[in-house]
């Protein structure tokens, strides 16, 4: 995740383009810092990018 070095959590989340239309469940997170930590944990655990982690998390949350 070197490409995000020096960026704030808000900038990183904004760069992922998590639109309300495509990611309604992820947009409910009040704290972008917390959402970023969740996505980083998922990405690290599954060996994927933050973008893929966001897609997977949105999919999982939509199933609940």
C-alpha positions as CSV (number, residue, x, y, z in Angstrom):
1,X,0.0,0.0,0.0
2,X,2.9,2.2,-0.8
3,X,0.9,4.2,-3.3
4,X,-1.0,5.7,-0.4
5,X,2.0,6.8,1.6
6,X,1.7,10.3,2.9
7,X,-2.0,10.5,2.4
8,X,-4.6,11.1,5.1
9,X,-7.3,8.5,5.7
10,X,-9.8,10.9,4.1
11,X,-7.7,11.3,1.0
12,X,-7.2,7.5,0.7
13,X,-10.9,6.8,1.1
14,X,-11.8,9.6,-1.4
15,X,-9.3,8.1,-3.9
16,X,-11.2,4.8,-3.8
17,X,-14.3,6.5,-5.3
18,X,-16.8,4.8,-3.0
19,X,-19.9,6.5,-4.4
20,X,-23.2,6.3,-2.5
21,X,-24.7,4.7,-5.5
22,X,-22.2,1.8,-5.7
23,X,-21.2,1.5,-2.1
24,X,-24.3,2.5,0.0
25,X,-23.3,0.3,3.0
26,X,-19.7,1.6,3.2
27,X,-20.9,5.2,3.0
28,X,-22.7,4.6,6.3
29,X,-19.4,4.5,8.2
30,X,-19.1,7.7,10.2
31,X,-15.4,7.7,10.4
32,X,-13.3,7.4,7.3
33,X,-10.3,6.5,9.5
34,X,-12.2,3.5,10.9
35,X,-13.4,2.4,7.4
36,X,-9.8,2.6,6.2
37,X,-8.5,0.4,9.1
38,X,-11.2,-2.1,8.3
39,X,-10.3,-2.1,4.6
40,X,-6.6,-2.4,5.3
41,X,-7.2,-5.4,7.6
42,X,-9.3,-7.1,5.0
43,X,-6.8,-6.4,2.2
44,X,-3.9,-7.7,4.3
45,X,-5.8,-10.8,5.4
46,X,-6.8,-11.7,1.9
47,X,-3.8,-10.4,0.0
48,X,-5.8,-8.0,-2.1
49,X,-6.0,-4.3,-2.8
50,X,-8.0,-1.7,-0.9
51,X,-10.4,-1.5,-3.9
52,X,-11.1,-5.2,-3.9
53,X,-11.5,-5.2,-0.1
54,X,-14.1,-2.4,-0.5
55,X,-16.0,-4.4,-3.1
56,X,-15.9,-7.5,-1.0
57,X,-17.0,-5.7,2.2
58,X,-19.9,-3.9,0.3
59,X,-21.0,-7.3,-1.0
60,X,-20.9,-8.9,2.4
61,X,-22.8,-6.1,4.0
62,X,-25.4,-6.2,1.3
63,X,-26.1,-9.8,2.1
64,X,-26.9,-9.1,5.8
